[in-house]
Amino acid sequence: MGSTRGLRYGDGVLGGPQDAEQTRLAAMADVCDPTTIRVLDDLGVGPGWHALEVGAGGGSIALWLAGRVGATGHVVATDLDIDPLQRRLHAQGDRRRHTPGRGPLTVLRHDVTSDPPPEQGPFDLVHARFVLEHLPERERVLDRLVSWLRPGGTLVVESIARFPLDSCARPAFRRAMDALDTVLAATIGTDSTWARTFPTPLRARGLSEVGMTVHLPVTGGANASALCWALTLTRLRTRIVERRLAGDDVLDAALAQLADPDFADLAFATVLAWGRAPAHTTDAPGSRG
Ligand SMILES: C[S@@+](CC[C@H](N)C(=O)[O-])C[C@H]1O[C@@H](n2cnc3c(N)ncnc32)[C@H](O)[C@@H]1O
């Protein structure tokens, strides 16, 4: 039961090729893309930018970036698992994938915790959504992301935050979502409280023009947020029950609420924080790690 500690995101806890996982990623994008795009837009992302999308998942933001930076810019989309994005590009008939340096989008299988910096860097923009909270070495990864910025480049980090759950008045929903949070922490080391420390981790790394905002979607009315959490709960169900974090009765009740068009509550928030690298840096290609 406790022997699963030390698993990683792609070790069967989350991720993988299942249709349900692809639907989960798409629902996540439906909920969160408008806020992400608004923030990137406000930060001035535009033609000619060289951008790195870390943990791109289904690739909705990578594709938006590719459209925004245009032919004079470039986007590198990385993930441990690039199949979802490759399938999407294939479905669109896009032949530019896997052609580094040619066309606006390069898709790269890359572990952000350990692989060498993408050779297309340094970048004007580095963006990571719902990645660092799932990585126990998130502080070291943040160091890496900052080091991959060009002088004056912009970092944007988005992370889930559990605080809305703490005031939830619906016992089954709260217990199920608490169980989801606990099982992710106990298996892959997810930290849904880290985002509450923002923007300190960015300031501590010398970034300036630091800002942050919070997106708190309503989960209910059988909307995309409800679908995303229902699929996550279903994916984690066996692990939750095995660990006695919640019983089948509680999980069934929560799933029924998530499917109920009349239900509405708040699950997790998303905290978005950003900042700019110093205009002058001693960072040199080859010394970046
Ligand atoms: C919750 S999904 C978020 C996907 C996408 N960023 C989004 O917000 O729609 C997390 C993504 O991070 C990727 N990931 C997890 N660990 C990673 C690592 N060490 N290096 C690169 N990507 C990783 C997963 O494969 C998955 O696609």
The ligand as a MOL file (V3000), in Angstrom:
LIG
                    3D

  0  0  0     0  0            999 V3000
M  V30 BEGIN CTAB
M  V30 COUNTS 27 29 0 0 0
M  V30 BEGIN ATOM
M  V30 1 C -1.2630 17.6980 -15.7670 0
M  V30 2 S -0.4770 17.5050 -17.3150 0 CHG=1
M  V30 3 C -0.5020 19.1880 -17.9240 0
M  V30 4 C -0.3950 19.2730 -19.4200 0
M  V30 5 C -0.3800 20.7050 -19.9730 0
M  V30 6 N 0.7550 21.4640 -19.4520 0
M  V30 7 C -1.6590 21.4170 -19.6700 0
M  V30 8 O -1.6920 22.2100 -18.7270 0
M  V30 9 O -2.6520 21.2210 -20.3800 0 CHG=-1
M  V30 10 C 1.2400 17.3590 -16.8350 0
M  V30 11 C 2.1640 17.1080 -18.0100 0
M  V30 12 O 3.5220 17.1560 -17.5440 0
M  V30 13 C 4.2490 16.1010 -18.1350 0
M  V30 14 N 5.3950 15.7690 -17.2740 0
M  V30 15 C 5.3800 15.1590 -16.0830 0
M  V30 16 N 6.6390 15.0140 -15.6150 0
M  V30 17 C 7.4670 15.5620 -16.5480 0
M  V30 18 C 8.8850 15.6980 -16.6570 0
M  V30 19 N 9.6850 15.2420 -15.6970 0
M  V30 20 N 9.3810 16.3080 -17.7500 0
M  V30 21 C 8.5690 16.7590 -18.7280 0
M  V30 22 N 7.2130 16.6430 -18.6930 0
M  V30 23 C 6.6690 16.0430 -17.6120 0
M  V30 24 C 3.2280 14.9720 -18.2400 0
M  V30 25 O 3.6100 13.9740 -19.1610 0
M  V30 26 C 1.9670 15.7370 -18.6360 0
M  V30 27 O 1.8370 15.8730 -20.0360 0
M  V30 END ATOM
M  V30 BEGIN BOND
M  V30 1 1 1 2
M  V30 2 1 2 3
M  V30 3 1 2 10
M  V30 4 1 3 4
M  V30 5 1 4 5
M  V30 6 1 5 6
M  V30 7 1 5 7
M  V30 8 2 7 8
M  V30 9 1 7 9
M  V30 10 1 10 11
M  V30 11 1 11 12
M  V30 12 1 11 26
M  V30 13 1 12 13
M  V30 14 1 13 14
M  V30 15 1 13 24
M  V30 16 1 14 15
M  V30 17 1 14 23
M  V30 18 2 15 16
M  V30 19 1 16 17
M  V30 20 1 17 18
M  V30 21 2 17 23
M  V30 22 1 18 19
M  V30 23 2 18 20
M  V30 24 1 20 21
M  V30 25 2 21 22
M  V30 26 1 22 23
M  V30 27 1 24 25
M  V30 28 1 24 26
M  V30 29 1 26 27
M  V30 END BOND
M  V30 END CTAB
M  END
